Amino acid sequence: MEHFDVIVIGAGSGLNISSATSNNLGLKTAIVEKGPMGGTCLNRGCIPSKMVIHAADVAETIDKAKVFGINAKGYTVDFKKVTERASKIVDKDARDIEAAIRANKKTTLFKIEGKFVGYKTLQVGNKKIRGDKIIIAAGTRPTIPPIEGLKEIDYMTSTEALRLTKQPKSLTIIGGGYISAELAHFYGALGTKINIIQRRDVLVPYEDEEIARKFTEIFKKKYNIHLNSTAIKVSKKNNKITTTIKNNKNKIKNIESEKLLVAAGRVPNTDILDVKKTNVKTDKKGYVKTNKYMETSAKNIWALGDIAGKFFFKHSANLEAEYCYYNAFGKKKVKIDYYAMPHAIFSSPQIAGVGMTEQEIKEKNIKYAVGKYNYINSGMGIAIEDREGFVKIMVDKKTRKILGCHIMGTDASILIHEVIVAMKARQTVDILRRAVHVHPALSEVVQRAVNL
């Protein structure tokens, strides 16, 4: 059995640790990852999705050109070029990462699926390896719901949807969360007819309730949205997929499409790893239980990223990797600070948020004030004709500290950042009001929202 100082399972944000342990500390390090290197974000998540979504954004800009007095003569979509561009870039990055790992004399890559067979002991192919310290960063995989006939259908998850080279004329999406919202925008803006089946009464239901309602209203104007509905059966005939749905009034409806995308959530890979064999406890959903130091229930084993089930963002996984490194190899343990953890949905319109939603504030019985401002009431909002975007910020009435901010509209993912910085610095909302903003930059909508 080969012994290592450190074993890192998963080559996403786990690489932040393996790089430091081998290069900075000179420790004998193993990486267990069946590949490709770079994890979900690089290969089948945030990076390729944003590349293809940019093409959708460009198409929307052309479609809207007439509003600004520009008469576009029309365009065609080279769908294969759109997805292949993204695939080629991320595949090269993954290969470069692997080459760098293999060139590191202190690191051994086991490019195969690993499984615990004992305490701090992994089976990797025909070998067993053991580590003094282990970092579990093995991520999640798409949830496949138990729908009748689904196993017999050539359906897609987000992984396949980002690499499809022939654009479907129609697409049905099961699920109404952020993956559904982003991929509906990608395919829909390029001309695919979109159907979305959502169990809840709004899309993106974990967003602030006002944002979710408005976003759903906008999407309903563009796509066929079936709310309060569940897919109960799928079948295929003559190259067409029929999805049978039932709503909360028990009404049955059949939806026909060329392709089917399942975007019904994620499930942690703890079952594949068999983490119980190494005394690591999981919660009811299978996510690894960690404390404020990212420690698991087993000594000298830490967990980070999606598999730890705290947040499901690349930036949160990177933060957790930083704290795992401190706590596993530093002289003093440090509690992780998630305060002001932001997120964004790169749909159309964009959504971004930080802090609590209004419904969460109400549940905590905090006395709060709400400030709102519509994009269209600003100079830049008028210039770009964003008539539906708005900023919503909530403040503690007593301390004037920012409780949460939620933005929907053009460049929401950028505008949220000054609020993130203000919150992280533990400043009151007044700093946003006092800071001089460039006029007529779009960021004025944030400043004007805090006049409360």
GIKARA-V201088 format. One record per pair of residues at least 24 apart in sequence whose C-alpha atoms are under 6 Angstrom apart, sorted by the first residue. I is the first residue (numbers start at 1). GAP is how many residues later the second one is. D is the distance in Angstrom with one decimal. If there is no record, write none. Layout:
i = [I:I]
gap = [GAP:GAP]
d = [D:D]
//
This chain:
i = [1:1:2:3:3:3:4:4:4:5:5:6:6:6:6:7:7:7:8:8:9:9:9:10:10:11:11:11:12:12:13:14:22:28:29:30:30:30:31:32:33:33:34:34:34:36:37:38:43:44:48:51:53:56:56:56:79:80:83:115:116:116:116:117:118:118:119:120:133:133:134:135:135:135:136:137:137:137:139:139:140:140:140:140:140:141:141:142:143:143:143:143:147:147:148:149:149:149:150:155:155:156:157:157:170:170:170:171:171:171:171:172:172:173:173:174:174:175:175:176:176:177:178:180:181:182:182:185:194:195:195:196:196:197:198:198:199:199:199:200:201:201:208:268:292:292:293:340:340:344:349:350:350:350:351:351:351:352:352:352:352:353:353:354:354:355:355:356:356:367:368:368:368:369:369:369:370:371:371:371:372:373:379:380:380:380:400:400:401:401:402]
gap = [127:128:127:126:127:128:24:25:127:126:127:125:126:127:128:24:124:127:126:127:127:128:129:127:128:26:27:28:26:27:305:123:84:78:78:77:78:79:78:78:78:79:77:78:79:58:57:56:47:115:38:35:133:130:133:134:88:85:80:158:157:158:161:160:159:160:159:158:167:168:167:166:167:168:167:166:167:168:167:168:126:127:128:129:167:125:126:124:121:122:123:124:85:86:85:84:85:86:84:105:106:105:104:105:24:87:88:86:87:88:89:24:88:88:89:88:89:88:89:27:28:27:26:83:166:164:165:162:29:29:30:29:30:29:29:31:29:30:31:28:26:27:149:39:43:44:42:80:84:69:60:58:59:62:56:57:61:54:55:60:61:52:53:50:51:48:49:47:48:30:27:28:29:25:26:28:24:78:79:81:77:76:61:60:61:62:28:29:27:28:27]
d = [5.3:5.5:4.9:5.9:5.0:5.8:5.5:5.9:4.7:5.5:5.1:5.4:6.0:4.9:5.7:5.9:5.6:4.8:5.9:4.7:5.1:5.5:5.7:4.9:4.4:5.5:5.4:5.4:4.6:3.8:5.6:5.6:5.5:5.1:4.8:5.6:4.8:5.9:4.9:4.8:5.1:5.7:4.3:3.9:5.1:6.0:4.9:5.8:6.0:5.1:5.2:5.8:5.1:5.1:5.2:5.9:5.9:4.3:5.6:4.4:5.9:5.7:5.8:5.7:5.1:5.2:3.9:5.7:5.1:5.9:4.8:5.9:4.9:5.6:4.5:5.9:5.3:5.9:4.9:4.6:6.0:5.3:4.1:5.2:6.0:5.4:5.4:4.4:5.9:5.3:4.7:5.5:5.5:5.6:4.6:6.0:5.2:6.0:5.8:5.1:5.9:4.7:5.5:5.2:6.0:5.0:5.2:5.4:6.0:4.8:5.7:5.9:4.9:4.7:5.9:5.0:5.7:5.0:4.7:5.0:6.0:4.5:6.0:5.9:5.8:5.8:4.5:5.7:5.4:4.7:5.9:4.9:6.0:4.9:4.9:5.6:4.5:4.8:5.5:4.9:5.3:5.2:4.7:5.2:5.1:5.7:5.0:5.9:5.9:5.5:5.0:5.6:5.2:5.7:5.7:4.5:5.7:5.9:5.3:5.4:5.2:5.6:4.3:5.6:5.5:5.8:4.0:5.9:4.7:5.8:5.4:4.6:4.9:5.7:5.3:5.9:4.6:5.0:5.5:5.6:4.7:4.8:5.4:5.6:5.9:5.3:5.3:6.0:4.4:5.8:5.7]
//
